Amino acid sequence: MLKKILSILSVVLFAGYLFYSVAGMSDRHEDTRLCQGIDLHITDSLNFYLIDENMVLGLLQEHMLDPVGLPLDQVRLDDMESVLLLHPLIGKADCYMTGGDLLRINISGKVPLVRVLNNRGQDFYVDSHGEILVQHSLAVQLPVATGYIDRRFASDELLRLVRAIDASEFWKAQVEQIDVTEDGEIRLVPRVGDHLLILGSADDVERKLERLMNFYEKGLDNIGWNKYRSISVAYDNQVVCKKR
């Protein structure tokens, strides 16, 4: 009986030894696995290509976070995301390891909608969420807004106007500049026609642009685009024109 118990105990101990040996080998193997490369995916802003691979890899290298060749347990995923999100044009960054020991980076870029050059000499952009982007000389074509525009106005009234313009292929092509006077009156400078389009405030801006469109189609096409100095839709259900 004792011999049988000793035999069973020996088998159990041997099995335990094998288990811990295999586990130890697995842990050591895990310690020696290295990051094999970076799989980068960028969802850029309106296909402007403001963010590219060189920019992302440069940020990681600048902050000593390049993971290629490092053991997996030394790849600092949280630090990478924090560094990438500091860039003014990056809105979202997700970093994680794949089953093939690659670092996957998913990046979403911010969408600039308008450039502001205000009366205080400030130069900034406003993105689709109303966030201010202080990033100079973006190589993209955007509406330019000038005049008495502070950051609050830019993120609210101006953003509403630009969204309405952006929703129309006609107005996107026709509006060359947005100008805001000292008393907050919004004026549009068109590409075609030597006149100003006066909106007043940004309230009900979609209907104001619709009234202007109707006047363009039914009025200016018949009498000429340069007959008036200004065309105003600042007041409800009215189109007020001033002749030259």
Protein Blocks (a to p, Z undefined) as FASTA:
>chain_A
ZZmmmmmmmmmmmmmmmmmmmmmmmmmmmmmpccfbdcdddddehhlopacfklmmmmmm
mnopafghpafklpcfklmmmmmmmpmkbmbdcddddfkopacddddddddfbdcddfko
pacdddfkopacddehiabdddddehjddfklmmmmmmmmmmmmmmpmklmmmmmbdcdd
fkopacdddfbdcddddebiaehklmmmmmmmmmmmmmmmmnopklpfbdcfkbghiacd
ddZZ
